[in-house]
Amino acid sequence: MKDLAFYEKFFLKRIPYKIEKRDGKYIWIKGEKFLNFSSNDYLGIASSRRANKKISKAFLDFDISASSSRLICGNYSIIEEVEKEYAQFFGYEDALFFPSGYQANLAVISALFEKEDIILFDKHAHSSIIKGIMLSEAEYHGFNHNSISHLNRRLSKFPKKAVVITESLFSMDGDLLDIKEMKSLKEKFGFFCLVDEAHAFGVLGKKGKGIAGGLADIAIGTFGKAFGFSGAFVLMPKKIKELLFNLSAPLMHSTAISPAHAAACRELLYIVAEADTEREHLRNISHIAKHKLKEEGFSVSGDAHIICLRIGDERKSLSISKRLLEKNIYIPSVRYPTVPMGSSILRISMTSMHTEEDVKYLIKVLKDAWNKD
Ligand SMILES: Cc1ncc(COP(=O)(O)O)c(C=O)c1O
């Protein structure tokens, strides 16, 4: 059996903090209040009374469990109806809900591709994508992170149609996929394209419809980030949904999300669609934060609301994160295996709840923490 000695020696051991409560952008640990810069509640929906009430009502009005997989007796009409509403909103033929985004990626990627397929994936793609690829029977090759030229070279090398899997807003680096260039590549090579829009849906694009429409044949979204809940939705052609019901083990052999959950997701779609004010504030505050951090000389990247502060050394990133905590700012250090060894980062996650005052305080505390290390 594995043990944690290696992780301890190289500053990689993780112990989750116990969060006692949350109120908007604040969390409480051991009775103390912290300004949270690590949540994916990008639009503040998870901490809003409005969403809480709507979700509670859905759980009062509908069955709280599907009590089986979709194929046995869990295929409730409310789930199918809300899936259709999601498909229509995002501009796809059909949709399928899953209990989590991790399961969705595993379920779709592991099931769809076979020995004859060649999958090309971005090397910084999420763990669930990589695990899904490894579970599939396909041949697979990584391409350098967000490198259209490397992907082009890889695609030229394979005479037959490939499958390309990537993200639209990268969860750790915070950079955006170059949609225009990817569309040109797709026209040139005609590949099948799966795009994980987990961090973009709800926030980016008109009404939060994401940015990979017209490029992605399949898009993955999760309810656990901007939608303020949990679970996931996969947008896809109708015939792929049919195929998954027959071939996808994580879908066939696992309890479906509940009717109540689906009813709650219907309400959340209305809330997300109406959240233009939150989206605009989030865009502005993220822009301000990134530019202020750059002005102060920090090495940051990120094209939207995820700002990646590059540190490298694991010990240093842990120590800075601890110093931030001492000043009531919560940003855990992200280390291997989430990012490569020696490439530790602080992932600053901006939300529509943050203000310019919050950004000023973050930068002041970060400067002190950095200089003291
Ligand atoms: C790009 C990406 N895809 C999928 C997931 C998994 O989603 P969930 O948290 O709903 O399991 C995550 C979560 O961190 C993610 O960042």
PDBQT file of the ligand as one rigid body, heavy atoms in Angstrom, charges set to zero:
ROOT
HETATM    1  C1  LIG A 401     -12.051  21.348 -16.190  1.00  0.00    +0.000 C 
HETATM    2  C2  LIG A 401     -12.795  20.553 -15.179  1.00  0.00    +0.000 A 
HETATM    3  N1  LIG A 401     -13.559  19.530 -15.597  1.00  0.00    +0.000 NA
HETATM    4  C3  LIG A 401     -14.249  18.764 -14.734  1.00  0.00    +0.000 A 
HETATM    5  C4  LIG A 401     -14.189  18.999 -13.377  1.00  0.00    +0.000 A 
HETATM    6  C5  LIG A 401     -14.942  18.111 -12.429  1.00  0.00    +0.000 C 
HETATM    7  O1  LIG A 401     -16.160  18.693 -12.127  1.00  0.00    +0.000 OA
HETATM    8  P1  LIG A 401     -16.917  18.327 -10.759  1.00  0.00    +0.000 P 
HETATM    9  O2  LIG A 401     -16.303  19.184  -9.712  1.00  0.00    +0.000 OA
HETATM   10  O3  LIG A 401     -18.337  18.641 -11.057  1.00  0.00    +0.000 OA
HETATM   11  O4  LIG A 401     -16.682  16.883 -10.526  1.00  0.00    +0.000 OA
HETATM   12  C6  LIG A 401     -13.416  20.042 -12.892  1.00  0.00    +0.000 A 
HETATM   13  C7  LIG A 401     -13.376  20.295 -11.434  1.00  0.00    +0.000 C 
HETATM   14  O5  LIG A 401     -12.512  20.806 -10.860  1.00  0.00    +0.000 OA
HETATM   15  C8  LIG A 401     -12.694  20.848 -13.818  1.00  0.00    +0.000 A 
HETATM   16  O6  LIG A 401     -11.912  21.830 -13.388  1.00  0.00    +0.000 OA
ENDROOT
TORSDOF 0
